[in-house]
Amino acid sequence: MNKFFIKIIEYALFNKKKEAKHVSSFEKAKGFRNLSIDVNRVVKDIVLIFLGITSAAIGLKSFLLPTQFIDGGATGIALLLTELTRLGLSSLLIIINIPFVILGYNVIGKKFAIKTGIAISILAIVVHVFTFPQITNDKLLVSVFGGFFLGAGIGFSVRGGAVIDGTEVLAIYLSRKFGVTMGDVIITFNVIIFSVAAYKLSVETALYSMITYLAASKTIDFVVEGIDEYIGITIISAHSEEIREMITNSMHKGVTVYKGKRGFGKHGHVDDLDIVYTIITRLEISRINTEVEKIDPNAFVIMTSVKDIKGGMVKRRRLKH
């Protein structure tokens, strides 16, 4: 790499010239490595969110809009209002999701809210500007594949650290505030939407729209690689204390530390070490993977699905993304 650019990066990492001059080679190498991880993560997030926006736009314009079918969640509300009021879908996507973006800022964090706001805005622009061909007139195919593309879009966006449908943010908030499960919140929310659709549009449209929602929800689960809202993470690393401090201080999560032994080699060599366990939401998987990799790229990380939780710091402390 050109020495000039190396100096610029050094000053960016260590703020001031004097600080950069007195930083050891090890600290510089660690700073460059962390910067590389952050850049890779940002690039991956951008690609995933771009794929999500493209897929969602195809689902909306090539399948759902031409046939007046709707989905659940905030997107379903926007589609329903588009049919009832004839307002533009792009405008409604932004207006309806504004409260969810604000809620996401308070519940999850600033970075998540910014990424979500940008993703929803770009989706609205794509829906408004670009024209997509209608793929089929078959109602069953429309409901299934419209849900598939829309669900894939939401799933890719979640993996990129954002959402293009704010219902999940609302579900997280209400589950903490009232102690109900996220699944109950989402089901109740969508029952209301489909009931209104049945009354204002037709029962047939509402039934097909329910198929769309089921296809979308299953696709989201498949893309995100987890059918549950919470993820239990076990981290086995020689740098367990640094990882524990990162989780508690940076992510504001509670942790449980187990005393364990690690055996390896032909002679069964054993090392004592601490094992860190914590619970996060699936929206935070990307961040914790990145932070753990910065501390110990050789850490052994195990993720398991958790159906639901009660109490603990996951529901009491503010999340940051």
WOVEN-V510008 format. One line per field, one symbol per residue. ss: DSSP state (H for helix, E for strand, - for the rest). phi: phi as a letter, one per 40 degrees, with the letter a starting at -180 (. if undefined). burial: b if it has 16 or more other ideal C-beta (glycine too) atoms within 10 Angstrom, else e. A space follows every 10 residues. Layout:
ss->???
phi->???
burial->???
//
This chain:
ss->--HHHHHHHH HHHH--HHHH H---HHHHHH HHHHHHHHHH HHHHHHHHHH HHHHHHHHHH HHHHHHH--- --HHHHHHHH HHHHH---HH HHHHHHHHHH HHHHHHH--H HHHHHHHHHH HHHHHHHHH- --------HH HHHHHHHHHH HHHHHHHHH- ------HHHH HHHHHHHH-- -HHHHHHHHH HHHHHHHHHH --HHHHHHHH HHHHHHHHHH HHHH-----E EEEEEE---H HHHHHHHHHH ----EEEEEE EEEE----EE EEEEEEEEEE EHHHHHHHHH HHHHH----E EEEEEE---- --HHHH---- -
phi->.dcccccccc cccbgbcccc cccccccccc cccccccccc cccccccccc ccccccccdc ccbcdcbgcb bcgccccccc ccccbgcccc ccdccccddc cccccccbic cccccccccc ccdccccccc bbcccabccc cccccccccc cccccccccc gabbacdccc cccccccbgc ccccccccdc dccccccccc bacccccccc cdcccccccd dcccgacbcb bcbbbbacbc cccccccccc cfbcbbbbcb bbbagccgdb bcacbcbabb cccbddcccc cccccacccc bbbbcbcabb ggcccbbccb b
burial->eeeeeeeebb eebbeeeeeb eeeeeeebee beebeebeee beeebeebbe bbbbbbbbbb bbbbbbbbbb bbbbbbbbbb bbbeeeeebb ebbbebbeeb bebbbebbbe ebbebbbebb bbbbebbeee ebeeeeeeee ebbbbbbbbb bbbbbbbbbb bbbbbbbbbb bbbbbbeeee bbeebbeebb eebbebbbee beeebbebbb bbbebbbebb eebbebeebb bebbbbbebb ebbbebbbee bebebeeeee eeeeeeeeee eebbbbbbbb bbbbbbbbbb bbbbbbeebe bebeebeeee eeebbeeebb b
//
